[in-house]
């Protein structure tokens, strides 16, 4: 049953008891079908199939210079914010009418930009009806995006102005001075509750709570927020060990000039979710590189960075890296990303480590 059918079925019910009875027949408590949907029981401490998969649709896309914007919508729904290693559940308020989402990317390369879009919504008269900074989020079927539940005063036509600041992390040489300045665009949209509540609403009764995840939704004209395949990383690929459920794909580029390493070897760490390789920005990683004799060649932070081919990743130049070293990556802070159902139990710990070996023939790697 989609939510339009649910609203139609309940529209003629004149009492709270009748409404509760309708929802009870569906297996829900009153209002839980769209305010607090079922949550999988016995959730593992990892990525899992949620009990419910909610669809989304695109209100519109636009660009400003090299910055592309997409505005999307879905049902209001719960999510969990993350501060350090502490999670806070955000429930749907009675006034919330829609979950607005945005994706921001480089129109030249398709790389997803890790910036925080703010949104200001105005009505037909130009009056501001809401403004907020959207949360960076993870969703099983929507991937990495920005979003929040929003209370609109009613059906009608609105303008959503999305604004981002400069990209504040290291950018590799191909980007030049792109994204030194912010960007903004206005996307008009029409909010019709029937359009939103008629989106897909799918119960996963048989798989809810099982390790795994659903497929990412594909949206025309909007790049998928995924990291490159492990085999597509530059240089010598050392593997993709798992730490607290996330995969850390590691490679060593012998000449790191592209990455600003002045010809030194350069270590790339590309975090991604299991199953579908969703980007995992907004975390803190560090690296210890030790040679065969036990000498530490590097011990420090990996810089959050952005590359047209890699997207968001972490890296550092390691002087004298020649092969035969052991590289240990530590997750100092887990991804500071709000999570929809299916991700809230994963990637939460700090201090986890992964170790890979740089082969002795690494000096000849491209």
C-alpha positions as CSV (number, residue, x, y, z in Angstrom):
1,X,0.0,0.0,0.0
2,X,1.4,3.4,-0.9
3,X,0.7,6.4,1.2
4,X,-1.8,8.0,-1.2
5,X,-3.8,4.8,-0.9
6,X,-3.4,5.0,2.9
7,X,-4.5,8.7,3.0
8,X,-7.5,8.0,0.7
9,X,-8.5,5.0,2.8
10,X,-8.4,7.0,6.0
11,X,-9.9,10.3,4.7
12,X,-13.4,9.2,5.3
13,X,-12.8,8.0,8.9
14,X,-14.4,10.3,11.3
15,X,-12.8,9.2,14.6
16,X,-9.4,8.5,16.2
17,X,-10.6,5.0,16.9
18,X,-11.5,4.3,13.3
19,X,-8.1,5.7,12.1
20,X,-6.3,3.5,14.7
21,X,-8.3,0.5,13.4
22,X,-7.3,1.1,9.8
23,X,-3.7,1.4,10.8
24,X,-4.0,-1.7,13.0
25,X,-5.3,-3.7,10.1
26,X,-2.0,-2.7,8.3
27,X,0.1,-3.8,11.2
28,X,0.8,-0.2,12.4
29,X,0.0,1.9,15.4
30,X,-1.9,5.2,14.9
31,X,0.1,7.5,12.5
32,X,3.2,5.2,12.5
33,X,2.7,4.3,8.9
34,X,4.1,7.7,7.9
35,X,5.4,9.2,11.1
36,X,7.3,6.3,12.6
37,X,7.5,3.3,10.2
38,X,8.6,-0.1,11.4
39,X,12.2,-0.6,12.4
40,X,13.9,-3.9,11.9
41,X,14.2,-6.1,14.9
42,X,17.6,-7.5,16.0
43,X,19.5,-5.0,14.0
44,X,23.2,-6.0,13.5
45,X,26.1,-3.6,14.3
46,X,26.6,-3.2,10.5
47,X,24.8,-2.2,7.4
48,X,21.5,-4.0,7.2
49,X,18.3,-4.2,5.1
50,X,15.8,-1.7,6.6
51,X,12.2,-2.7,7.3
52,X,10.9,-0.1,4.9
53,X,12.3,1.4,1.7
54,X,10.9,4.9,0.9
55,X,11.1,6.3,-2.6
56,X,12.2,9.7,-3.7
57,X,11.6,12.0,-6.7
58,X,13.4,15.1,-8.2
59,X,11.9,18.5,-8.0
60,X,14.5,20.0,-10.3
61,X,18.2,20.5,-11.2
62,X,20.3,23.6,-12.0
63,X,23.9,24.7,-12.0
64,X,25.9,27.8,-11.1
65,X,29.3,27.8,-12.8
66,X,30.8,24.3,-12.2
67,X,28.5,23.5,-9.3
68,X,25.5,21.3,-10.1
69,X,22.5,21.2,-7.8
70,X,19.5,18.8,-7.5
71,X,16.5,19.2,-5.2
72,X,14.6,16.1,-4.3
73,X,11.8,15.1,-2.0
74,X,10.5,12.1,0.0
75,X,8.3,11.4,3.0
76,X,9.2,13.0,6.3
77,X,11.1,10.3,8.1
78,X,13.3,9.7,11.2
79,X,17.1,9.7,11.0
80,X,20.0,9.7,13.4
81,X,22.5,12.5,13.7
82,X,26.1,11.8,14.7
83,X,28.4,13.9,16.8
84,X,31.7,12.2,17.5
85,X,30.6,8.7,18.5
86,X,27.2,9.8,19.9
87,X,24.0,9.3,17.9
88,X,20.8,11.3,18.4
89,X,17.5,10.1,17.0
90,X,15.5,12.8,15.1
91,X,11.8,12.0,15.0
92,X,9.2,13.4,12.7
93,X,7.4,16.4,14.1
94,X,3.7,16.7,13.6
95,X,4.3,19.8,11.5
96,X,6.7,18.2,9.1
97,X,5.3,17.8,5.6
98,X,8.2,16.7,3.4
99,X,11.8,15.5,3.5
100,X,13.8,17.7,1.2
101,X,17.1,16.5,-0.1
102,X,19.9,18.0,-2.2
103,X,22.9,16.7,-4.1
104,X,25.8,19.0,-5.1
105,X,28.5,18.0,-7.7
106,X,31.1,19.2,-10.1
107,X,29.5,19.5,-13.5
108,X,32.8,18.9,-15.4
109,X,33.8,15.6,-13.7
110,X,30.7,14.5,-11.9
111,X,32.5,14.4,-8.6
112,X,30.2,14.8,-5.6
113,X,31.2,18.0,-3.6
114,X,31.4,17.6,0.2
115,X,29.9,21.0,1.0
116,X,27.0,22.0,3.3
117,X,24.1,23.4,1.3
118,X,21.8,25.8,3.1
119,X,18.2,26.1,1.8
120,X,15.9,29.0,2.0
121,X,12.3,28.5,0.9
122,X,10.0,31.3,-0.2
123,X,6.4,31.3,-1.2
124,X,4.7,33.0,-4.2
125,X,4.7,36.3,-2.4
126,X,8.4,36.1,-1.7
127,X,7.9,35.6,2.0
128,X,10.4,33.2,3.6
129,X,8.7,30.1,5.0
130,X,11.8,28.3,6.1
131,X,15.6,28.2,6.2
132,X,18.0,25.6,7.4
133,X,21.4,24.0,6.7
134,X,20.8,20.5,5.4
135,X,22.3,17.5,7.2
136,X,24.9,15.4,5.4
137,X,23.3,12.0,5.3
138,X,23.5,8.3,4.3
139,X,20.6,6.4,3.0
140,X,20.5,2.8,1.6
141,X,18.7,3.8,-1.6
142,X,19.6,7.5,-1.8
143,X,23.3,7.2,-0.9
144,X,25.2,10.2,0.4
145,X,23.1,13.4,0.2
146,X,22.0,16.3,2.2
147,X,18.5,16.5,3.7
148,X,16.1,17.4,6.5
149,X,12.4,17.2,7.3
150,X,10.7,20.5,6.5
151,X,7.4,22.0,7.5
152,X,5.7,23.8,4.6
153,X,2.5,25.8,5.3
154,X,0.5,23.9,2.7
155,X,0.2,22.9,-1.0
156,X,1.5,25.4,-3.5
157,X,4.4,26.7,-5.5
158,X,7.7,27.6,-3.7
159,X,11.2,28.7,-4.6
160,X,14.1,26.8,-2.9
161,X,17.4,28.7,-2.9
162,X,20.4,26.4,-2.3
163,X,23.7,28.0,-1.3
164,X,27.1,26.4,-0.7
165,X,30.4,27.9,0.4
166,X,33.8,27.2,-1.0
167,X,35.1,23.6,-0.9
168,X,37.1,23.6,2.3
169,X,39.2,20.5,1.8
170,X,42.4,19.8,-0.2
171,X,41.8,19.6,-3.9
172,X,44.1,17.8,-6.3
173,X,45.9,19.6,-9.2
174,X,43.3,18.9,-11.9
175,X,40.8,21.1,-10.1
176,X,43.0,24.2,-10.1
177,X,41.3,27.0,-8.3
178,X,37.8,25.6,-9.0
179,X,35.4,25.9,-6.0
180,X,37.4,28.7,-4.3
181,X,34.1,30.6,-4.2
182,X,30.7,29.6,-3.1
183,X,27.7,29.1,-5.4
184,X,23.9,29.5,-5.3
185,X,20.9,28.7,-7.4
186,X,17.1,28.8,-7.0
187,X,14.9,25.9,-8.0
188,X,11.2,26.4,-8.1
189,X,9.0,23.5,-7.0
190,X,5.3,22.7,-6.4
191,X,4.5,20.8,-3.2
192,X,1.5,18.6,-3.6
193,X,1.1,16.1,-0.7
194,X,-0.4,13.5,-3.0
195,X,2.8,13.6,-5.2
196,X,5.0,13.0,-2.2
197,X,2.9,10.4,-0.4
198,X,2.3,8.5,-3.6
199,X,6.0,7.7,-3.8
200,X,7.1,4.1,-3.4
201,X,6.7,2.7,0.1
202,X,8.0,-0.9,0.3
203,X,8.1,-3.3,3.2
204,X,11.0,-5.8,3.3
205,X,9.4,-8.3,5.6
206,X,11.6,-11.2,4.7
207,X,15.0,-9.4,4.7
208,X,14.6,-6.7,7.3
209,X,17.5,-6.7,9.7
210,X,19.7,-9.0,7.5
211,X,23.2,-7.9,6.6
212,X,23.2,-6.2,3.2
213,X,21.4,-3.3,1.6
214,X,19.1,-2.3,-1.3
215,X,20.3,-0.9,-4.7
216,X,20.9,2.8,-5.1
217,X,18.3,4.7,-7.0
218,X,19.4,6.1,-10.3
219,X,18.4,9.7,-11.2
220,X,18.9,11.1,-14.7
221,X,21.4,13.9,-14.7
222,X,22.5,13.4,-11.1
223,X,25.8,11.6,-10.5
224,X,25.8,8.6,-8.2
225,X,27.6,9.3,-4.9
226,X,29.9,6.3,-5.2
227,X,33.7,5.8,-4.8
228,X,35.6,4.2,-7.7
229,X,36.0,0.5,-7.8
230,X,39.0,-0.8,-6.0
231,X,40.6,-1.8,-9.3
232,X,40.2,1.7,-10.6
233,X,42.4,3.4,-7.9
234,X,45.6,4.9,-9.2
235,X,49.0,3.3,-8.4
236,X,49.5,0.0,-6.5
237,X,46.3,-1.1,-4.9
238,X,47.0,-2.7,-1.5
239,X,43.5,-3.9,-0.7
240,X,40.3,-2.8,1.0
241,X,40.3,-3.9,4.6
242,X,37.1,-3.4,6.7
243,X,37.0,-1.3,9.9
244,X,33.8,-1.2,11.8
245,X,31.9,-2.3,8.7
246,X,33.3,0.3,6.3
247,X,35.8,-0.6,3.6
248,X,39.0,1.4,3.3
249,X,40.5,0.9,-0.2
250,X,44.2,1.7,0.0
251,X,46.7,2.4,-2.8
252,X,50.2,4.0,-3.2
253,X,50.9,6.3,-6.1
254,X,54.7,6.3,-6.8
255,X,54.8,9.8,-8.2
256,X,52.2,11.9,-6.2
257,X,52.6,15.1,-8.3
258,X,48.9,15.0,-9.2
259,X,48.2,15.1,-5.4
260,X,50.6,17.9,-4.6
261,X,53.3,15.6,-3.3
262,X,56.2,17.0,-5.3
263,X,57.1,13.7,-6.8
264,X,57.0,11.8,-3.5
265,X,55.1,8.6,-3.0
266,X,51.5,9.3,-2.0
267,X,49.1,7.1,0.0
268,X,45.4,7.2,-1.1
269,X,42.7,5.9,1.2
270,X,39.2,5.7,-0.3
271,X,36.5,4.9,2.3
272,X,33.2,3.5,1.1
273,X,30.2,1.5,2.4
274,X,30.1,-2.2,1.7
275,X,27.8,-3.6,-1.0
276,X,27.4,-0.4,-3.0
277,X,30.6,1.8,-2.5
278,X,28.8,4.9,-1.2
279,X,31.3,7.7,-0.5
280,X,32.1,8.2,3.2
281,X,33.4,11.8,3.7
282,X,33.5,13.7,7.0
283,X,35.7,11.4,9.1
284,X,39.2,11.6,10.5
285,X,41.9,9.0,9.5
286,X,45.5,8.7,10.4
287,X,48.4,6.7,9.0
288,X,51.4,5.0,10.4
289,X,54.0,3.6,7.9
290,X,56.7,1.3,9.3
291,X,59.5,-0.2,7.3
292,X,60.8,-3.8,7.7
293,X,63.4,-2.8,10.3
294,X,60.7,-1.2,12.5
295,X,61.5,2.4,11.5
296,X,58.5,4.7,11.4
297,X,58.5,6.6,8.1
298,X,55.2,8.4,8.7
299,X,52.9,8.9,11.6
300,X,50.2,11.5,11.1
301,X,46.8,12.5,9.7
302,X,45.5,11.7,6.3
303,X,44.1,14.9,4.7
304,X,40.5,14.9,3.6
305,X,40.7,15.6,-0.1
306,X,38.8,15.9,-3.4
307,X,39.8,14.6,-6.8
308,X,37.8,14.5,-10.1
309,X,38.3,10.7,-10.4
310,X,38.4,9.6,-6.8
311,X,35.8,11.9,-5.4
312,X,36.1,12.5,-1.6
313,X,39.1,10.5,-0.3
314,X,42.0,10.8,2.3
315,X,45.7,11.0,1.5
316,X,49.2,12.0,2.5
317,X,52.7,12.1,0.9
318,X,55.1,9.6,2.6
319,X,58.7,10.5,1.9
320,X,61.0,7.5,1.2
321,X,58.2,4.9,0.8
322,X,60.0,2.3,-1.3
323,X,58.3,-1.1,-0.7
324,X,58.3,-3.6,2.2
325,X,56.5,-1.2,4.6
326,X,53.5,-1.9,6.7
327,X,50.7,0.7,6.6
328,X,48.3,1.0,9.5
329,X,45.2,3.2,9.0
330,X,43.3,4.3,12.1
331,X,39.8,5.6,12.2
332,X,40.1,8.5,14.7
333,X,36.6,9.8,14.2
334,X,33.8,7.9,12.4
335,X,31.9,9.5,9.5
336,X,30.0,12.5,10.9
337,X,27.0,11.7,8.7
338,X,23.3,11.5,9.7
339,X,21.9,8.1,8.9
340,X,18.6,6.7,7.7
341,X,17.4,3.2,8.7
342,X,19.9,0.6,7.6
343,X,23.1,2.7,8.4
344,X,22.5,3.9,11.9
345,X,24.1,0.8,13.5
346,X,27.2,0.9,11.3
347,X,30.4,3.0,11.2
348,X,30.1,4.3,14.8
349,X,33.3,3.4,16.6
350,X,36.6,5.3,16.9
351,X,40.0,3.8,17.2
352,X,39.6,0.9,14.8
353,X,42.6,0.0,12.6
354,X,43.4,-1.7,9.4
355,X,46.8,-2.9,8.2
356,X,48.0,-3.4,4.6
357,X,51.5,-4.2,3.2
358,X,53.2,-2.3,0.5
359,X,55.0,-4.9,-1.6
360,X,58.8,-4.8,-2.2
361,X,58.2,-4.2,-5.9
362,X,56.1,-1.2,-5.1
363,X,58.9,1.1,-6.2
364,X,58.1,0.2,-9.8
365,X,54.4,0.9,-9.5
366,X,52.9,3.6,-11.7
